Amino acid sequence: MKVVFTTNPGLEDVAAEEVSEWGVKILSLEEGRAEGLWEGDLEDLVWKLERSNTIHKAFALFYEGDFEKVDLSWVKEFITPHADFAVRAQRIGEGPESPEIARIIGEKVIDEVKKFYGSPPKVNLDYPSIVIVAEWRFGKLRVGLLLSGEESLHRRYYRVYEHMASLKPTIAYSMLKMGEAERAQVLVDPMCGSGTIAIEATKFLVPKIYCFDIKEKYVKIAKMNAKVALVDKMIEFDVWDARRLHERVEGVDLIVTNPPYGVRMGSPKKVLKLYEEFAFSAFNALKEKGKVVMITPLRETEEIFEERGFEIVEKRNVYHGDLWVKLFIFKKP
């Protein structure tokens, strides 16, 4: 069957790599999604999704074609008169409005179930047990079954306390993956906020993980989140200034961080000064061939790091919150 996986726009290839490891054959990548073929058991795929690191949502496609010829004979395998369901519709491009799509597909689902079982299913628009997904994409209707639940999988149970500019765990994991965290012996997030990067880094079994922030309250928040995630013993926390990182640690393999931007709050000029001092300190804290992975919307970042001796390995646009930011990977020669 064909399955659609959604993820952070800009990180589709990282998500595709993860689902490929499950046995999904990737067919295409689009902004914020990957599509592939899954030939295994559907329950096995749901199990994998519940433990995924980069996926937000996923749905199996059972129909693609004209609106007038939509075939919903498959719904009786998943919906009975004793189950409640809802249709979630989306329109991309010109065509019928989403509420109209949801209404028509919902009526057809009810008819199919009633025809097969003799009784109609229940509709529950607030808390449905089963969700039918209907997409109108540029003149073609696509209908399927939501596999991942209505709440995005990027929401981690351990995030009981959050920084006001928290990084999505799926972005944090992707940054770690792109930085090859599995090869690191020493990893640091010097501006940790709520600790998401350090917590996600424990999945890579990095022997030494440091989680620093200049503000004590954020270090406390990071500790509490790590404790909920049951990984607090795997991370060393400290109140420390990223501009003096080299005075606290050395021989670092990988620095992964989501620094302040100064875009909505604060001053971009002050932030750029922070970047300059951080880049100098990071260069001295890293071992040879060590890397910095960071995201920021400030275009001067590349020049700042190059002036301090770093080589740029990769840069790409990533959608974070409601901003398009740059994800940079810098390497110490």
C-alpha distance (Angstrom), angle and dihedral (degrees) to the residues before:
residue distance angle dihedral
M1 . . .
K2 3.79 . .
V3 3.81 115.5 .
V4 3.80 128.9 -167.1
F5 3.81 117.6 -148.6
T6 3.81 121.2 -168.1
T7 3.79 124.0 -154.4
N8 3.79 143.5 151.4
P9 3.81 111.2 -44.3
G10 3.78 106.4 -110.2
L11 3.80 95.4 30.0
E12 3.80 100.1 70.4
D13 3.81 93.5 120.9
V14 3.80 91.9 54.9
A15 3.81 90.7 51.5
A16 3.81 90.4 45.8
E17 3.79 89.8 53.7
E18 3.80 91.1 53.3
V19 3.82 95.9 49.7
S20 3.81 90.3 42.8
E21 3.80 87.3 61.3
W22 3.81 87.4 58.7
G23 3.79 91.2 56.2
V24 3.81 99.8 -94.5
K25 3.80 113.6 145.3
I26 3.80 106.6 -139.1
L27 3.80 114.6 -131.9
S28 3.79 102.8 173.5
L29 3.78 145.9 -11.4
E30 3.79 124.3 -141.3
E31 3.78 132.6 168.4
G32 3.78 106.7 -59.7
R33 3.80 96.3 -5.2
A34 3.77 147.1 70.3
E35 3.80 125.5 -158.8
G36 3.77 125.0 -155.7
L37 3.79 148.1 153.9
W38 3.79 120.9 -98.1
E39 3.80 116.9 -167.7
G40 3.80 98.1 174.3
D41 3.78 133.9 86.0
L42 3.81 114.9 -55.9
E43 3.82 92.7 -135.7
D44 3.79 89.7 54.4
L45 3.79 90.3 54.2
V46 3.82 91.1 49.9
W47 3.82 88.9 51.3
K48 3.79 90.4 52.6
L49 3.79 92.1 47.2
E50 3.79 91.3 54.5
R51 3.80 87.8 58.5
S52 3.79 97.6 39.4
N53 3.79 123.2 128.7
T54 3.81 105.2 -160.9
I55 3.82 105.8 27.7
H56 3.80 124.9 99.0
K57 3.81 101.6 -177.5
A58 3.79 139.0 -13.7
F59 3.78 136.5 -164.9
A60 3.79 134.3 -177.0
L61 3.80 115.7 -126.7
F62 3.81 117.2 -135.3
Y63 3.79 100.5 163.9
E64 3.79 135.3 33.9
G65 3.78 121.1 169.5
D66 3.80 145.7 62.2
F67 3.77 120.6 -3.0
E68 3.81 92.2 -131.8
K69 3.81 93.1 53.7
V70 3.80 98.9 44.2
D71 3.81 112.5 154.1
L72 3.79 114.9 -151.1
S73 3.79 98.8 164.1
W74 3.82 88.5 119.3
V75 3.83 94.9 65.1
K76 3.81 93.0 81.3
E77 3.81 88.3 70.3
F78 3.79 90.0 64.2
I79 3.81 106.8 23.6
T80 3.82 126.4 57.5
P81 3.83 131.7 171.7
H82 3.82 86.9 -95.7
A83 3.83 94.0 56.8
D84 3.77 127.3 79.6
F85 3.78 121.3 -140.6
A86 3.78 145.2 176.0
V87 3.78 135.2 -160.4
R88 3.80 118.3 -130.7
A89 3.80 110.7 -163.2
Q90 3.78 133.0 -169.9
R91 3.78 131.5 -175.5
I92 3.79 122.4 -150.9
G93 3.78 113.2 -178.1
E94 3.79 128.4 -4.0
G95 3.78 117.3 -26.8
P96 3.80 144.4 83.3
E97 3.79 118.2 -14.5
S98 3.81 118.2 -98.9
P99 3.85 95.5 -113.2
E100 3.81 90.0 52.7
I101 3.81 91.4 49.7
A102 3.82 90.5 49.8
R103 3.80 92.4 48.1
I104 3.80 95.4 49.8
I105 3.80 95.0 44.3
G106 3.82 90.6 45.4
E107 3.79 91.7 53.9
K108 3.79 91.3 48.9
V109 3.83 91.2 49.8
I110 3.81 89.8 52.8
D111 3.81 91.1 49.0
E112 3.82 92.7 49.7
V113 3.79 94.2 49.6
K114 3.80 93.5 44.1
K115 3.80 91.1 48.6
F116 3.82 92.0 53.1
Y117 3.82 102.5 35.9
G118 3.79 101.7 25.5
S119 3.78 94.1 -120.8
P120 3.82 131.9 69.3
P121 3.80 124.6 -114.8
K122 3.78 123.0 -113.6
V123 3.79 121.5 -100.1
N124 3.80 116.2 -137.1
L125 3.78 113.3 174.1
D126 3.81 94.8 177.9
Y127 3.80 106.3 46.2
P128 3.81 109.1 6.7
S129 3.79 121.1 178.2
I130 3.81 90.7 -147.1
V131 3.79 127.2 32.6
I132 3.79 123.8 -158.4
V133 3.80 113.0 -156.1
A134 3.80 118.8 -147.7
E135 3.80 120.9 -175.1
W136 3.75 128.1 -176.2
R137 3.81 103.2 -159.2
F138 3.79 116.5 180.0
G139 3.79 96.8 -42.4
K140 3.80 99.5 -33.1
L141 3.79 128.0 98.2
R142 3.79 118.9 -138.9
V143 3.80 121.4 -172.9
G144 3.77 128.6 -176.8
L145 3.77 149.8 135.4
L146 3.80 124.2 -79.9
L147 3.80 107.8 -124.4
S148 3.79 102.4 179.5
G149 3.80 106.2 52.2
E150 3.78 126.2 -106.8
E151 3.80 96.1 -83.3
S152 3.78 112.5 79.6
L153 3.78 114.7 -104.8
H154 3.81 90.0 -132.3
R155 3.80 87.6 79.9
R156 3.79 106.9 96.2
Y157 3.80 121.6 -157.1
Y158 3.80 91.8 -132.7
R159 3.81 94.3 64.2
V160 3.79 95.5 96.6
Y161 3.81 91.4 137.9
E162 3.79 123.0 36.7
H163 3.77 138.9 -165.6
M164 3.81 113.3 -127.0
A165 3.82 89.0 -113.5
S166 3.80 98.1 37.2
L167 3.77 119.4 171.9
K168 3.79 118.2 -125.8
P169 3.81 108.6 -107.8
T170 3.81 89.6 -130.1
I171 3.81 89.5 58.7
A172 3.80 91.2 45.0
Y173 3.81 91.4 51.5
S174 3.81 91.4 46.8
M175 3.81 91.5 51.2
L176 3.81 89.8 51.5
K177 3.80 91.2 47.7
M178 3.80 92.1 49.9
G179 3.79 89.7 49.4
E180 3.83 90.3 52.3
A181 3.79 93.9 -118.7
E182 3.80 90.0 174.4
R183 3.82 87.9 72.0
A184 3.80 96.0 47.9
Q185 3.78 123.9 106.0
V186 3.82 94.9 -176.7
L187 3.81 122.0 31.1
V188 3.81 128.6 177.2
D189 3.77 137.0 -169.8
P190 3.82 101.8 -169.7
M191 3.84 95.3 -177.9
C192 3.79 98.9 40.4
G193 3.81 104.7 164.3
S194 3.80 104.1 179.6
G195 3.82 93.3 -3.2
T196 3.80 98.6 -109.2
I197 3.82 96.1 139.7
A198 3.80 94.2 48.6
I199 3.80 92.0 46.8
E200 3.81 92.8 49.0
A201 3.83 88.7 46.7
T202 3.80 90.3 64.7
K203 3.83 87.7 70.4
F204 3.81 87.4 67.6
L205 3.83 91.4 54.7
V206 3.80 93.0 -125.9
P207 3.83 105.9 -177.9
K208 3.82 95.5 -139.2
I209 3.80 122.6 29.9
Y210 3.80 122.8 176.1
C211 3.80 122.8 -164.2
F212 3.82 114.3 -168.4
D213 3.77 137.0 169.7
I214 3.78 132.4 169.5
K215 3.82 90.5 -131.1
E216 3.79 117.9 70.6
K217 3.80 93.7 -149.8
Y218 3.80 91.4 62.1
V219 3.79 92.5 48.1
K220 3.81 87.8 53.5
I221 3.82 90.3 49.4
A222 3.81 90.9 49.3
K223 3.81 90.4 50.3
M224 3.81 92.2 50.8
N225 3.80 92.5 49.3
A226 3.80 91.0 47.7
K227 3.78 90.0 50.3
V228 3.81 90.9 53.4
A229 3.82 88.0 49.5
L230 3.84 88.4 50.8
V231 3.81 91.6 -125.5
D232 3.82 101.5 100.6
K233 3.82 90.6 110.9
M234 3.80 89.9 57.9
I235 3.82 94.3 58.3
E236 3.81 132.6 64.1
F237 3.81 112.4 -142.9
D238 3.78 127.6 -162.2
V239 3.79 142.2 157.6
W240 3.78 102.9 -113.6
D241 3.79 142.0 148.4
A242 3.83 115.1 -113.7
R243 3.80 88.4 -146.9
R244 3.82 88.4 66.3
L245 3.78 97.7 39.4
H246 3.81 94.0 128.6
E247 3.81 89.4 59.7
R248 3.83 90.3 60.4
V249 3.82 105.0 36.8
E250 3.79 138.0 16.7
G251 3.78 137.5 -177.9
V252 3.81 90.8 42.6
D253 3.81 117.4 172.2
L254 3.78 99.4 -167.3
I255 3.80 137.8 16.0
V256 3.81 115.2 -168.5
T257 3.78 118.9 178.0
N258 3.79 148.1 152.0
P259 3.82 102.5 -143.2
P260 3.81 125.7 -166.5
Y261 3.80 114.8 -81.7
G262 3.79 102.5 -159.8
V263 3.81 89.1 -146.2
R264 3.82 103.6 117.8
M265 3.78 97.5 15.6
G266 3.78 130.9 25.3
S267 3.78 126.8 5.8
P268 3.82 127.0 -51.4
K269 3.81 88.5 -151.6
K270 3.80 91.4 58.0
V271 3.80 90.2 45.7
L272 3.80 91.7 52.3
K273 3.80 88.7 52.0
L274 3.81 87.6 52.2
Y275 3.83 89.5 50.8
E276 3.81 91.0 51.8
E277 3.79 93.3 52.6
F278 3.80 92.9 40.5
A279 3.81 91.9 51.1
F280 3.81 90.6 52.6
S281 3.80 92.5 48.7
A282 3.82 93.7 42.9
F283 3.81 90.9 52.9
N284 3.79 90.0 55.1
A285 3.81 94.5 43.9
L286 3.81 94.4 51.0
K287 3.75 124.7 83.8
E288 3.80 119.7 -130.2
K289 3.83 110.9 -63.4
G290 3.81 89.3 14.8
K291 3.81 117.3 148.1
V292 3.77 141.4 -139.4
V293 3.82 118.0 -152.8
M294 3.81 114.8 -171.6
I295 3.79 142.1 149.3
T296 3.78 127.5 -140.4
P297 3.82 138.7 143.4
L298 3.82 91.9 -134.9
R299 3.81 108.3 109.9
E300 3.83 93.0 -160.1
T301 3.82 89.9 69.9
E302 3.81 94.6 87.3
E303 3.79 93.3 53.9
I304 3.81 92.4 45.6
F305 3.81 93.3 54.9
E306 3.78 94.4 42.8
E307 3.80 90.5 51.9
R308 3.79 88.7 55.6
G309 3.77 93.3 54.4
F310 3.80 104.0 -91.1
E311 3.79 125.2 136.1
I312 3.78 117.2 -140.3
V313 3.81 112.1 -123.5
E314 3.79 99.5 176.6
K315 3.78 143.3 -12.6
R316 3.78 128.6 -173.7
N317 3.78 141.1 161.1
V318 3.80 116.5 -101.2
Y319 3.79 128.7 -179.7
H320 3.81 109.4 -126.7
G321 3.80 120.1 174.6
D322 3.79 101.3 -36.5
L323 3.80 95.2 -34.6
W324 3.78 132.9 90.9
V325 3.80 104.6 -134.5
K326 3.79 135.7 177.5
L327 3.77 119.5 -108.0
F328 3.80 108.3 -152.3
I329 3.79 131.1 -168.3
F330 3.81 112.7 -164.8
K331 3.80 125.4 -176.9
K332 3.78 131.4 -157.2
P333 3.83 106.9 -131.2
